Amino acid sequence: MFAVAVCVCRLSFCMVTEEGCRYLSSALSSNPSHLRELDLSYNHPGDSGVKLLSDKLNHPNYRLDKLKYVKLEEFCNKLSFRYTAETFNA
């Protein structure tokens, strides 16, 4: 049996909605420590989808290096995200 670790997840323009965020959040729960880059640019996750993902990404096991989202500053500020928009825009 092989274990697969996703390090980069590029979902820009994939029409990820609140429902898609539920599935993504569930998938991220399986092994959070490998994800380094998440691109959700130009999707429509809605407030509850963003909340689900931010709850997962706030977990101390995540070491996310890059997050792409059109409203990145709002994403980080609104939900008390442990990272800031500047972290990902450096």
Protein Blocks (a to p, Z undefined) as FASTA:
>chain_A
ZZdddfbdcfehklpafklmmmmmmmmmmommlpmbdcfehiaebjmlmmmmmmmmmpmk
bccfbdcdfklmlmmmmnopabdfklmmZZ
